[in-house]
Amino acid sequence: MERNRDQSCDRIVDYVKQGILHGELFPGDKLPPERELAEQLGSSRNSVREGLKVLQNMGVISASQGSGNYISQNFQQTISEVLSFLYFLNGMDEAEVTEYRWMIEKEALDLAVKYITEEQKEQLKISLAGLNAAKNEEEKIQYDKQLHHTMVLASQNTFLIANYEALTEFMDKYIETMRQKIIRGMESSNELEYAHRLLVEGLTNHDLNKARLGLENHFGYIETYKNI
């Protein structure tokens, strides 16, 4: 009996999944009423209700009291939250976080050079100026994170952005320590800030080689000074 109920519950989940995959359901679309879904899927209303709760918990749909159930309009946030939870469950160390961050950022960079908007170019310039003018390391860290986040957003790729934002909570634990190691090894933050300048200038001028050099230098410093 329990298995049959689970299978009936799965029908509504599969119904929504297939509707999205085949372009029949879009963000913001309202789902049919529970009674109609039950008749259409040959399930009980209780099973449909359970399936809808599963979809709500996954962030795929949202419920509006008195109005009904709607396909979520913010899949990116939903993906980020699910991925972040999975990362926490599995655990990631500093080396894994750095490797994964590099994979995401280098792919995002290639796309960002093509698709960056004028608004994002201005945001990068603001972040770079803030990074250079910051009076303490805490401020520098905030501008550093802001700059890299804007670069990933400029890729316009939902899955890269979602993965990066899911990783952010892990990165926050390491970025401050990593910057301190780099600066201690260099005895100055000038080289690190120069890498950021290359990155920003490359992106704002659609110069892939220059932007890539800046990013490679940045991660090169992380690799060089990680054990200090």
C-alpha positions in Angstrom: 0.0 0.0 0.0 2.8 2.4 1.0 4.6 1.6 -2.3 1.5 2.3 -4.4 1.1 5.6 -2.6 4.7 6.5 -3.3 4.3 5.6 -7.0 1.2 7.7 -7.2 3.0 10.6 -5.6 5.8 10.2 -8.1 3.3 10.7 -11.0 2.8 14.3 -10.1 6.5 14.9 -9.8 7.1 13.2 -13.2 4.2 15.2 -14.7 5.7 18.5 -13.8 9.2 17.4 -14.8 8.1 16.2 -18.2 6.1 19.4 -18.7 9.1 21.5 -18.1 11.4 19.3 -20.2 9.0 19.4 -23.2 8.4 23.1 -23.0 4.8 22.7 -21.8 5.3 24.4 -18.4 7.2 27.6 -17.9 8.2 29.7 -14.8 5.1 31.4 -13.4 2.7 28.9 -15.0 -0.2 27.8 -12.8 -0.7 24.1 -12.4 -4.2 22.6 -12.8 -6.3 22.2 -9.5 -5.6 19.1 -7.4 -8.9 17.4 -8.4 -8.1 17.9 -12.1 -4.5 16.5 -11.7 -5.9 13.5 -9.7 -8.3 12.7 -12.6 -5.7 13.3 -15.3 -3.0 11.1 -13.6 -5.3 8.4 -12.2 -4.2 9.2 -8.6 -5.9 10.1 -5.4 -6.1 13.7 -4.3 -4.0 12.7 -1.3 -1.2 11.4 -3.5 -1.3 14.5 -5.7 -1.1 16.6 -2.6 1.9 14.7 -1.3 3.6 15.0 -4.7 2.9 18.8 -4.7 4.5 19.0 -1.3 7.6 17.2 -2.6 7.8 19.7 -5.5 7.4 22.6 -3.1 10.2 21.3 -0.8 12.4 21.0 -3.9 11.7 24.6 -4.8 10.2 23.6 -8.2 6.8 25.0 -7.4 5.4 27.6 -5.0 2.0 27.6 -3.4 -0.2 30.7 -3.1 -3.0 30.4 -0.6 -6.3 30.6 -2.3 -4.8 30.8 -5.7 -3.0 27.5 -6.4 0.4 26.1 -7.3 2.8 27.8 -9.7 6.0 26.8 -11.4 8.9 28.6 -9.6 10.2 31.7 -11.3 13.6 31.4 -9.6 15.2 28.1 -10.7 18.7 29.5 -10.2 18.2 30.1 -6.5 16.5 26.7 -6.2 19.4 25.0 -7.9 21.9 26.9 -5.7 20.1 25.9 -2.5 19.9 22.3 -3.4 23.6 22.1 -4.5 24.7 24.0 -1.4 22.9 21.5 0.8 24.6 18.6 -1.1 28.0 20.2 -0.7 27.5 20.5 3.0 26.4 16.9 3.3 29.4 15.6 1.4 31.9 18.0 2.9 34.6 19.8 0.8 38.1 20.7 1.9 40.1 23.8 0.8 41.8 22.1 -2.1 38.5 20.8 -3.5 36.9 24.2 -3.2 39.8 25.9 -4.9 39.8 23.3 -7.8 36.1 23.6 -8.3 36.2 27.3 -8.1 38.9 27.4 -10.8 36.8 25.1 -13.1 33.8 27.3 -12.8 35.5 30.6 -13.1 37.6 29.7 -16.2 34.5 28.5 -18.0 32.5 31.6 -16.9 35.3 33.8 -18.1 35.2 32.5 -21.6 31.4 33.2 -21.8 31.6 36.5 -19.9 34.0 38.0 -22.5 31.3 37.4 -25.1 28.1 38.2 -23.1 29.0 40.8 -20.4 26.6 43.7 -20.3 27.5 47.4 -19.9 26.0 47.4 -16.4 28.3 44.5 -15.4 31.3 46.2 -16.9 30.6 49.2 -14.7 30.1 46.9 -11.7 33.5 45.3 -12.3 35.1 48.8 -12.5 33.5 49.8 -9.2 34.7 46.6 -7.5 38.2 47.1 -8.8 38.3 50.7 -7.6 37.0 49.6 -4.3 39.6 46.9 -4.0 42.4 49.3 -4.7 41.0 52.0 -2.4 40.1 49.7 0.5 41.8 50.6 3.8 41.8 47.2 5.4 41.8 43.6 4.4 38.2 43.0 5.4 37.0 45.6 2.8 39.4 44.1 0.2 37.9 40.7 0.7 34.4 42.0 0.1 35.4 43.7 -3.1 37.4 40.7 -4.2 34.4 38.4 -3.8 32.1 41.0 -5.5 34.4 41.2 -8.5 34.6 37.5 -9.1 30.8 37.1 -8.6 30.1 39.7 -11.2 32.4 37.9 -13.6 30.5 34.7 -13.2 27.1 36.5 -13.5 28.4 38.0 -16.8 28.6 34.5 -18.2 24.8 34.5 -18.4 24.9 30.8 -17.7 22.3 29.7 -15.2 24.1 26.5 -14.2 27.6 28.1 -13.8 26.0 30.8 -11.7 24.0 28.4 -9.6 27.0 26.2 -8.9 29.2 29.2 -8.0 26.7 30.7 -5.6 26.2 27.3 -4.0 29.9 27.1 -3.5 30.1 30.7 -2.0 29.4 29.6 1.5 32.4 27.2 1.4 34.6 29.8 -0.3 33.8 32.4 2.4 35.6 30.2 4.9 38.8 30.1 2.8 39.1 33.4 0.9 40.3 35.4 3.9 42.9 32.8 4.8 44.0 32.4 1.2 44.4 36.2 0.7 46.5 36.4 3.9 48.7 33.6 2.7 49.2 35.2 -0.7 50.0 38.6 0.7 52.3 37.1 3.3 54.2 35.2 0.6 54.4 38.3 -1.7 55.0 40.7 1.1 52.6 43.0 -0.9 49.2 42.8 -2.4 50.2 44.7 -5.5 50.7 41.6 -7.7 47.3 40.2 -6.6 45.6 43.5 -7.4 47.4 43.7 -10.7 45.9 40.3 -11.6 42.5 41.7 -10.8 43.2 44.7 -13.0 44.1 42.4 -15.9 40.9 40.4 -15.4 38.7 43.5 -15.4 40.4 45.2 -18.3 40.2 42.0 -20.3 36.5 41.6 -19.6 35.5 45.2 -20.2 37.4 45.2 -23.5 36.3 41.8 -24.6 40.0 40.7 -24.6 39.9 37.0 -23.7 43.7 36.6 -23.6 44.2 39.5 -21.2 41.3 38.4 -18.9 42.5 34.8 -18.9 46.0 35.9 -18.0 44.6 37.8 -15.0 42.6 34.8 -13.8 45.5 32.4 -14.3 47.8 34.7 -12.4 45.2 34.9 -9.6 44.9 31.2 -9.2 48.6 30.8 -9.8 49.2 32.8 -6.6 46.7 30.6 -4.7 48.6 27.5 -5.8 52.0 29.0 -5.0 51.2 30.2 -1.5 48.6 27.8 -0.4 51.0 26.0 2.0 52.5 29.0 3.7 
